[in-house]
């Protein structure tokens, strides 16, 4: 069917759009900045503009509403106005259903959770039937809640935390949220509470993340007088997430967010949600697979716990074919990469801390083949993407793409714990120069 996803540039919105496309639906992806999602009709729409919204929704049967204004001043009032206006536009466009993702919590004290539930009420007051799913923390790479958990656990072996780390929460895997959202197209309208298989706390989530990631146990000291507002300022020093959003989320952690009505949800949906450890592992594995596939589209900088350096070098008209052929010659020699001495030194230092790199050359460079200290994860004409094996600082990727005009070289590192963070931080001043030299070497070999 023809479906609109409003807020398609968000973490859940993008994943939902992709899932709907894979299921064969015709998806209109709406956001203030037109989404660029393969297979979707991306459009730039301001939800506050009811006229343009009606036009964008025309012909759609169902709309998913995934809009929140946490970064604005009085976001509660703004979210209520937007939701009420959307309900009017949806009715005028002839939609038969709205699906909304809100937040759990009984009489929540925080502005964030209260706003989530007010939006559901505003939508339901219109003429279009509404299915409201209420969830707690969503565990997936790119979710603000997950990124806060990631940075805290990766970077701090010892933490001083307020009492909210013991508040009961019921986190849910990102994949399960998507399954519930898609299932919501066919259930009776109303409010449904959704959550993962485990009721836990933020303290236990930190311990579970450390275990799944293979980190040493994180020690936590509870300080009862450390308020959520004070702890949010401390969080700013440790995590690079958007502080306007993280502050609102931190204040919501004083409220228990657990599923109280399992029966209604279990009866309506055929979803068996993952437990905490499974959800955390799935989040990390899904991100690694995404990097395998989309590495060459990443920009330089830090995004969702991954540091990236992207370098572009111009090519002459005859070079791309020779460069692609040279990608087949990888393996068995440090000289192929360039900066031979630097690679030898890096291998020697790695051996001191427990790494063991072995030069090797497979018969054919195909996905799954092992070459030197890499595994080939992608090999297409003009394209080679490698994922590191036995790399102590974390998971690393190196990719090349050559076309008629340029060579794109991308290197990414998902640091593991403090050693990985220090590794990237200490080498940051030289990383870009090194990568530029490696790209020039690639072009020179092809020439």
N, C-alpha and C positions, 0 to 999 in steps of 0.2 A: 504494500500500500504506500501511499505518499505520506511521508512523515516529516514534521518540522522538529529540529532540535534547537532550542533557543538557549544560547550560552554554549555553543559548540566549540569555542576556543578554550574552555576550561578543561581541567583534568578529567572529570567524569564525562563531559560533553564530547570530547574528542574520541575517547574510548567507546562511548555509546554509538557515536556516528559510524565508526568503523564497523562495529558489530552489526548494526542495522543494515549497512551496505552489504556485508558478507552474507546476511540472511536474505538478500534479494530485494530489499525495500528501496524505494525512490526517496532519497533523503535531501531535504532542504536544510542546510547548516547555517544558522543565523547567529550573528554576533556583531558587536559594534565595529570590529575590524573583520572584514570578510574572511572566514576560515578557508584555509588551503588544505583540503582533505581529499585524497584521491577517490573519485567516484561520487562525491557529494556536490550539490549545487550550492556553493558558498556565497552568501550574500551579506552585505553590510547593512545592518538595521539597528536603529536606536529603539529600544523597547519603550521608551517614553513617547515615541512618535506613533500614535495609534493608527494613523492613516497609512503610513508605509508598512506598519506591522500587519494590517489587514491584507494588504496587497501581497506580502510575502507568505502569509498563511493560506491564501486562496488556493483551493484545490486539495488541501491537506485534510486527512481524516483525524490524525492524532498529532498532538504536540507534546514534547517533553520540555518542561520549564525548569531550567537550571541556572537561574539568575540570582546573584546575591551582591550586595553593595557594601561589603565590610570596610572598604577603604574610604568611603565617603563620610561626611560629618555625622548628620543624623540619619544613619543608614536604616534604622527601623522604620521611620516615617517614609523614606524614599522607597524602601522595598514594598511597603503596603500599597503605596500609590502605583508603583509599577505593576504589582500583581493584580490590583483591581482593574487597571487599564488593559492589561493583557487579557483578563477574563472577558471584557467588553469586546475587544478585537477578535478574540477566538470565537465568540458567539456570532459576530457579524460575518466572519469568514466561513461559518458553517462547520466548525470542528465538532466531532462527536465525543472527544475525550481529551483531557489534559492529564499528564502524568508529572508529578512534582516530587523532587527529592528533598525532604526536610530533615529535621534533627530530632533525636530522642530526648527524653527528659520530662519528668513530671513537675509542673510548676517551676520551670528553670529560673534561677536567679540571674543568669548572665544575659546581657543584651543580645548576644549572638544567637543563643538557643531560643530565646523568646521571639526574636525576629523570624527565625526559621518557621516557627509554628504559626506566627501571625500571617506569614505569606500563604501558608496552606489554608488558613481560615478565609483570607481575602479571595483566593482563587475559588474556593468551594462556594462562596456567596454568589457567584455568577450563575449563568444559565447553562454552562457546559459541565457535564459530570467530571469529577476530579478523583484520581487515585493518588493519594499522598503516601509515600514511603518515608518512614522516619528511621534514620540510621545514626550511628555514632561515628567514631574515627574510621576513616577509609584507608586501608593499608595498600598502597600502591605507589611506585616511584612517580613523583610529581605532585602527589597530594601534600598539602602544606603540613598536615598532621604527621604524615609519614616522614617528611623531610626533617621536621623538628626532632622526631625520634632518632632518625639516622645520624644527624649531626651531633646531637647530645651524646649518643652512645659511642660513636666512632671517635670523638675528640676528647672525651673526658673519662678517665679511668676512675675518678672519684668525684662525686657530686654532692652539693648541699642543696636539698630540695625542700619545698614547703609540704604541708600536709596533703595537698591535692594529689600527690603521687600515689596515695592509697585509695583514692576515690574509685568506686566500682565503675568500670566501663566495659562495653561489649563491642570491640572493634570488628570490622568486617573486611574481607578481602575485596579488592577492587573488582575482580572477575565476578564475585558473587553479587555485588551491587549491580553490575551490568545485567546479570541473569534475572535479578528481581525486576529491574526496570523494564526489560523486554517482556517479562511475564506479566507486568502490570497492564499491558495492552489488552488483556483478555479476562481480567478479574472484575468482580463487582466493585463499583466506585466506593471510596471510603478511605480510612486511615489504616495503614498496616505498619507494624513495627518490625524492622529487620535487623539482624545482627549475626555475628559469627558464632561458631560453636562454643566458644569459651567466654565466660565472664571473668574479667581480670582487672588489673589496675595499671596505671602508667609505670609504676615501679616494676611490676612483673613484666611489662612489655619491654622495658629497657633490658632486663635480664634475658628475656627470650631473644631479643634482637642480637645481643652479644653472643649468645649460644649459637644461633643460626649462622652468624657471620664468622664464627671461629675466633672471637675475641676473648680476652681474659675477663673474668667476672668483674663487673662494675660495682663499686662500693658506693652506697647512697646513705647520707646522713640526713634524717628528717629534722627540720627546724620549724616548730609550730608557729613561730611568729613571723615567718617569711610569707608575706601576702602574695596573692597572684600578681598584683600590679608590680611589686618589687621584683618578683621572680621573672616577670616579662622583660624588665630592663636588663637583668643578668643574662637572659636568653639572647638578647641582642648582641652581646659580646661574643657569644659562642657560635651562633647559627647565622647564616646569611639569608634566611628567609625574609619575606616582606614583613616588616615589623608591624605595619598597620593591621595586617591580617593575623599575625601570630599573637599580638596582644589580645585581640578579641577571643581567639581560641583558648589562650591560657586562662582568661577569666571564666570561660565556660567549664573548666576542668573541676570546679568545686561542686558541680552538679552530677549526680549519678545518671549515667546514660546506659540503661540496660533495657532489654526487651521484657515487657511485663505480660504481654498477651501473645504467647507462642501459638496457641491453638488456631486463632483466626488466620495468622500468616501461614502456618504449616498446612492448613486445609486448602488455602487458595493457591499456593505456589509449590511447584515440584522442584525445590532447590534444597540441596543438602550442603549448608555452608561449611567452609574450611575452619579448622581450629587456628589458634594464634600462631603457632610455629609454622604450620603449613602456609598460612597467609603471608607471613614475613618472607619465607623462602620463595614463594611464588612471585612476590614483588621484586625480589632481587633477580631471580631467574628471568622474569619477563623483561626486565630492563636490559639484562645482558643480551638477550635475543634481539631486542630492539636495536641495540648498538651494533650487533652483527649485521643487521639489515640496513640501518639508516645512518651509519657512522659518517659517511661522506656528505651528509646533509647538515651536520652539526657545525655550529659557529664556535669561534674561540671564546674561552671563558669557562666559568663554573655554572653548570646547570644540573639540577637534581642529583647532586653528589658526585658529578663527573666533571673532571677538568679536561679541557680540549684545546689543542693548538691546531689551527687551520692555516695552511700556506698555499698560495696560488702562484704558479710560475708560467710565464708565456711560452708557447711552443711555435716552432716554425712549421710550415705546411707538411714537410716530409717526416717530421719527428714522431707524431702519434703512433704510427704503425710500428716503428722501431722500438718505441718506448713500451708498447704493449708486448712486443716479442721479448723485451728484456725482463719484463715481469715474470716470464716463464723461467728465467735463469736464476731466480732466488734460491738460496740454500748452499750451504757448504763453505761459505766464505764471508768474513766480516767486510771485505772490500765491496761487496755488492751494495751495502747500505750507504757507504760513504763514511767519512770520519773514522776510519778503521781503528786508529789508536783509541779514540773515545769509546768505541764499542768493546774493544779488548779490555780497557780499564773498567768499564761497567761490568763486564762478565767476571773480572777478577774480584771486584768489590762484592758482587753478588755471591760468589763462592764463599767468601769469608762469613757472610751472614746466613748461609744455608742454601742458597740457590745453586743450581747446577745446570748451566747451559751447555748444550751439545750441538755442534754444527752438523747438519744433515741435509740431504737433498733427495726428495722423493722422485719417483719415476715420472710423476705427472702432478702438476699444480691444480688440484681439484678440491672442492669443499670436503673437509674431513681429513685431508692429508696433513702430516706433520712435517714442518720444515724449520730447521734450527730451533729456536725457542718459541715457535708459533704453531698455531693450528689454523689452516685455511678455512675461513667461514664463508667466503664469497669469492667466486672467480667468474666474471663475465668478460666479454670483449672490452678491453680498455679499463677493466676494473679488477682490483685485488684488495681484499680485506682480510687481515690477520688478527687473531686473538692470542695474546700471550699465554704461555703455560709456565708453571713454576716461577711466577713473578712475585716476590715477597711483598713489595709495597701495595699490591692490590691487583685488580684485573686491568690489563692494558690492551689497547687496540691500535693498529696501524693500518691505514688504508690509502690506496692510490686510485685516481681516476684520470684518464687522459682523453681529451677530445680533440677536435681540429685546432683549437686555439690555446688551450691551457692544460697544465697538470695541476690537479687538486690533490694535496697530501694532508691527511688528517690523522692526528694522534690523540688518543684519549686515555685517561687513567681514572678508574674508580678506586680511590685509595682505601686501604683496609687499616682501620685503627690509626693510632698516633704515628707509627712508622710511615705509613703511606702519606698521611697529611704532611709530615715533616719532609719527606722525600720530595714531594711536589713543591712545597713552599720554599725549600732551600734552593731548588734548581730552577725556580720560576724565572729569575733574571736571565738565565742562559737558554731556556727551553726554546724560545722563539728563534733565536739566532741559530741554534743547532738545527731546528727543523727547516729553516730557510736554506742552510748549507746542504742538508740531506736532499731537499727538493732540487737544488741546483745540480747536485751530483746525479740525480735521476735523469735530468735533461741532458747533462753532459754525456752520460753513458749512451743514451739513445742517439746523440749526435755523432 
